[in-house]
Amino acid sequence: MRTEITDRFRHFHAHYLAEKGKKAMLQAYCHALSQWVQNPNTDVYHIEMLFDEISLAVQTDELSD
C-alpha cells in the first residue's frame, strides 16, 4: 500500500510540475499542508515528524524536482 501511494504521489508531482510549474506546485503543497495541520484529526506527532523530515531534506542537497 505504501509503495502504491508513493508511486501515485510521484506521478502526480511530475505531472503537475510539468503542467503548472514550480510556483503553482509549491502553492498547492503549502495549501494542502496547512489544511492538514489545521485538521483536528491530524496527530500532532505526525505533523512534527513531517516537519523534521522536511528540515532534514533541505539540509542534504539531495532534492530534485
C-alpha positions, -999 to 999 in steps of 0.1 A, spaced: 0 0 0 28 25 9 46 18 -23 15 24 -44 8 57 -26 44 67 -31 42 59 -68 9 77 -71 23 108 -54 55 108 -75 34 105 -107 11 134 -95 41 155 -87 58 151 -120 26 156 -140 15 187 -120 50 202 -121 53 198 -158 18 212 -164 17 241 -139 53 248 -129 73 251 -96 54 281 -82 20 265 -86 33 232 -72 47 249 -41 15 268 -36 -5 236 -38 17 218 -13 17 247 11 -21 249 9 -26 212 14 0 211 43 -17 240 61 -51 223 58 -37 190 70 -20 207 100 -53 225 110 -74 194 107 -82 183 143 -80 147 133 -43 150 123 -20 137 150 5 163 163 32 137 164 28 131 126 30 168 120 62 171 139 77 140 121 68 156 87 84 189 96 115 171 108 117 152 75 113 184 55 140 201 76 164 172 71 157 170 34 165 207 27 199 202 45 210 173 24 212 190 -10 198 157 -25 165 173 -35 153 172 -71 121 182 -89 
